[in-house]
Amino acid sequence: METTENTLREQIANLQEQLHRQEKMASLGMLSAGIAHEIQNPLNFVINFSKMSAKLTDDLVQLIDDCAEQLDQDDRADLEDIAADLKENMEKIQEHGERAISIIRGILLHSRGKAGEKLPTDVGKLVHEYVWLSYHAMRAGDKTFNISIHEDIQEGMPLLMVVPQDLSRAVLNVMNNACYTVKERAAKEGAEYTPTISIKVALEGGTHLHITITDNGMGMSQEIQQKIFENFFTTKPIGQGTGLGMSITRDIVTRQHQGQLLMASEPNVGTTFTFIIPVKTVK
């Protein structure tokens, strides 16, 4: 009887912790959307002025050419080198500014989507961004963390109707686990081991989205594989995992997207998760 009461108390405590985390995540989502919106305007100025500066650099090069006969040869060469460097710098500012804008637009798109609402989505870009978001988040906590990431993302995929804020969460959950397990194996095996995560995204037959994330981490025993999708089950130390990530991921793939979530794992070899999602394309 006492054991049953203790178990019930633990379940209640876990549910309270889950609700608390969900409330924090909702607040964080609203805050992120607000920050993204505020950052977008100054970024637009950065991009626009970099374009204008690149045009002025072109004008400067033309002016140097027009005045070539009045300039010392060495001075002209120096001016041309400076102008070339300025133009290259402006192009880099524009490129990375536009990438930042793209990420911000994705955040705003995801935050504006209604619960369960499917939106036209560039899934290849979404997966790429959240794979690297997971990696950089792990690096932020441990500067020594480094892995080899191999991406095979089908080019020219049309926009697909998915729930972007939820699909990105599923990708992030699996990628976080992959990062954790390769880090764990790296600590165990040392320099001879190369932590590697491979990602493949493809539209099969024009009707089914396949997202595959493979790691060469610790792998899982049959016992752990049978429990991996249970609520509150985690192999991570206390404080590093809620035991909800894979349960939520399965719900996103199978219930919200009416798809399949496949898993294959072998101890000391690695783990592969595959999302197979029926999708409609947007022409």
C-alpha positions in Angstrom: 0.0 0.0 0.0 2.8 2.3 1.0 4.6 1.5 -2.3 1.5 2.4 -4.3 1.2 5.7 -2.5 4.8 6.5 -3.1 4.4 5.7 -6.8 1.3 7.9 -7.0 3.1 10.8 -5.3 6.0 10.4 -7.7 3.6 10.5 -10.7 1.9 13.6 -9.3 5.3 15.3 -8.8 6.3 14.4 -12.3 3.1 15.8 -13.8 3.5 19.0 -11.8 7.1 19.3 -13.1 5.9 18.7 -16.7 3.2 21.4 -16.4 5.8 23.8 -15.0 8.1 23.1 -17.9 5.3 23.5 -20.4 4.4 26.9 -18.9 8.0 28.0 -19.1 8.3 26.8 -22.7 5.1 28.7 -23.6 6.5 31.9 -22.0 9.8 31.3 -23.7 8.1 30.9 -27.1 6.3 34.2 -26.7 9.5 35.9 -25.6 11.4 34.4 -28.6 8.8 35.6 -31.1 8.9 39.1 -29.6 12.7 39.2 -29.7 12.8 37.9 -33.2 10.3 40.5 -34.4 12.4 43.3 -32.8 15.7 42.0 -34.2 14.3 41.8 -37.8 14.1 45.5 -38.3 17.7 46.4 -37.5 18.8 43.4 -39.5 16.9 44.7 -42.5 18.9 48.0 -42.2 22.2 46.0 -42.0 21.3 44.1 -45.2 20.0 47.2 -47.1 23.1 49.3 -46.2 25.4 46.5 -47.1 23.8 46.4 -50.5 24.2 50.1 -50.9 27.8 50.0 -49.7 28.5 47.2 -52.3 27.1 49.5 -55.0 29.3 52.4 -53.8 32.3 50.1 -53.9 31.5 49.3 -57.5 31.4 53.1 -58.1 34.7 53.5 -56.4 36.3 50.8 -58.6 34.9 52.6 -61.7 36.3 55.9 -60.4 39.8 54.3 -59.9 39.6 53.0 -63.5 38.7 56.5 -64.8 41.6 58.1 -62.9 44.1 55.4 -63.8 46.4 57.7 -65.7 46.6 60.1 -62.8 47.5 57.5 -60.2 50.8 55.9 -59.3 50.7 52.3 -60.3 51.4 51.1 -56.7 48.7 53.4 -55.3 46.2 52.2 -57.9 47.0 48.6 -57.0 46.5 49.3 -53.3 43.1 51.1 -54.0 41.9 48.2 -56.1 42.9 45.7 -53.4 41.0 47.7 -50.7 38.0 48.1 -52.9 37.9 44.3 -53.6 38.2 43.6 -49.9 35.4 46.0 -49.1 33.1 44.4 -51.7 33.8 40.9 -50.4 33.1 42.0 -46.8 29.8 43.6 -47.9 28.8 40.4 -49.6 29.5 38.4 -46.5 27.5 40.8 -44.3 24.6 40.6 -46.7 24.8 36.8 -46.9 24.9 36.2 -43.1 22.3 39.0 -42.5 19.9 37.2 -44.9 20.5 33.9 -43.2 19.7 35.5 -39.8 16.5 37.0 -41.4 15.6 33.5 -42.7 16.0 32.0 -39.2 13.9 34.8 -37.6 11.1 34.4 -40.2 11.1 30.7 -39.3 10.7 31.4 -35.6 7.9 33.9 -36.3 6.2 31.4 -38.6 6.3 28.7 -36.0 5.2 31.0 -33.2 2.2 32.2 -35.2 1.0 28.8 -36.2 -2.1 27.6 -34.4 -1.9 24.4 -32.5 -1.9 21.5 -35.0 -2.1 23.8 -38.0 -0.3 22.5 -41.1 1.5 25.2 -43.0 3.5 25.2 -46.3 7.1 24.4 -45.1 10.5 24.1 -46.5 11.2 20.9 -44.6 14.8 20.6 -45.7 15.7 24.0 -44.4 13.7 23.4 -41.2 15.6 20.1 -40.5 19.0 21.7 -41.3 18.4 24.7 -39.0 17.2 22.6 -36.0 20.0 20.0 -36.4 22.5 22.8 -36.1 20.6 24.5 -33.3 20.9 21.3 -31.3 24.6 21.1 -32.0 25.3 24.7 -31.1 23.2 24.4 -27.9 25.3 21.4 -26.9 28.5 23.4 -27.7 27.3 26.4 -25.6 27.3 24.1 -22.6 30.6 22.3 -23.5 33.1 24.1 -25.7 35.1 20.8 -26.1 32.0 19.1 -27.7 32.6 18.5 -31.4 31.0 16.1 -33.9 30.9 15.2 -37.6 27.5 16.0 -39.1 26.7 14.6 -42.5 23.6 16.0 -44.2 21.9 14.5 -47.2 18.9 16.8 -47.9 17.1 16.3 -51.2 17.4 19.4 -53.4 14.4 20.9 -55.0 11.8 19.5 -52.7 8.5 21.4 -52.9 6.9 23.1 -49.8 5.2 20.4 -47.7 2.1 20.7 -45.5 3.3 19.9 -42.0 2.9 21.4 -38.5 6.3 23.2 -38.5 6.5 24.1 -34.8 5.9 20.5 -33.8 8.0 18.8 -36.5 10.9 21.0 -35.6 10.4 20.0 -31.9 10.5 16.3 -32.9 13.7 16.8 -34.9 15.3 18.7 -32.0 14.3 16.0 -29.5 16.0 13.2 -31.5 19.0 15.4 -32.4 19.5 16.3 -28.7 19.5 12.6 -27.8 21.9 11.9 -30.6 24.3 14.6 -29.5 24.1 13.4 -25.9 24.8 9.7 -26.8 27.8 10.5 -29.0 29.2 12.8 -26.4 28.8 10.0 -23.8 30.6 7.5 -26.1 33.4 10.0 -26.8 34.0 10.4 -23.1 34.2 6.7 -22.8 36.4 5.8 -25.8 38.6 8.9 -26.3 40.4 10.1 -29.3 40.1 6.9 -31.4 36.3 7.5 -31.7 34.8 10.0 -34.1 31.3 11.2 -33.0 29.1 11.2 -36.1 25.5 12.1 -36.8 24.0 11.6 -40.2 20.8 13.3 -41.4 18.8 12.4 -44.5 15.7 14.2 -45.7 13.8 13.1 -48.9 10.3 13.1 -50.4 9.6 9.5 -51.5 7.2 8.9 -54.3 5.9 12.5 -54.0 3.7 11.5 -51.1 5.8 10.5 -48.1 8.4 12.6 -46.2 11.3 10.6 -44.8 13.5 12.1 -42.1 16.3 9.9 -40.8 18.7 10.7 -38.0 21.5 8.2 -37.3 24.2 8.4 -34.6 27.1 6.2 -33.8 26.7 6.7 -30.1 26.1 4.2 -27.2 23.1 2.5 -28.8 20.4 0.9 -26.7 19.7 -2.5 -25.2 16.4 -4.3 -26.0 15.2 -3.4 -22.6 15.7 0.3 -23.0 14.2 0.2 -26.6 11.0 -1.2 -25.1 10.7 1.7 -22.7 12.1 4.6 -24.7 8.7 6.0 -25.6 7.2 5.7 -22.1 6.4 9.0 -20.3 9.1 10.0 -17.8 11.5 7.3 -18.8 15.1 8.6 -19.3 18.6 7.2 -19.3 20.1 10.6 -18.5 21.2 11.6 -15.0 18.7 13.5 -12.8 18.3 17.1 -14.0 19.4 16.4 -17.6 16.3 14.8 -19.0 12.5 14.9 -18.3 11.8 11.5 -19.9 9.1 13.2 -22.1 11.1 14.0 -25.3 10.6 10.7 -27.2 7.0 10.3 -26.0 6.3 13.8 -27.4 8.2 13.0 -30.6 6.1 9.8 -31.2 2.9 11.8 -30.6 4.0 14.5 -33.1 4.9 12.0 -35.8 2.1 9.4 -35.4 -0.9 11.3 -34.1 -0.4 14.8 -35.4 1.0 13.8 -38.8 -0.5 10.3 -39.1 3.0 8.9 -39.8 5.3 6.3 -38.5 8.3 6.6 -36.2 10.8 3.7 -36.7 13.7 3.0 -34.5 16.7 0.7 -34.9 19.5 0.5 -32.3 22.4 -1.7 -31.3 24.6 -1.3 -28.2 28.0 0.3 -29.0 27.0 0.7 -32.6 24.4 3.5 -32.7 20.8 4.4 -33.2 18.6 5.4 -36.1 15.3 7.1 -35.9 13.2 7.5 -39.1 10.1 9.7 -39.5 7.8 8.6 -42.3 5.1 11.2 -42.8 2.3 11.3 -45.5 2.4 14.8 -46.9 0.7 17.1 -49.4 2.9 19.2 -51.6 2.3 22.9 -52.3 2.7 23.8 -56.0 
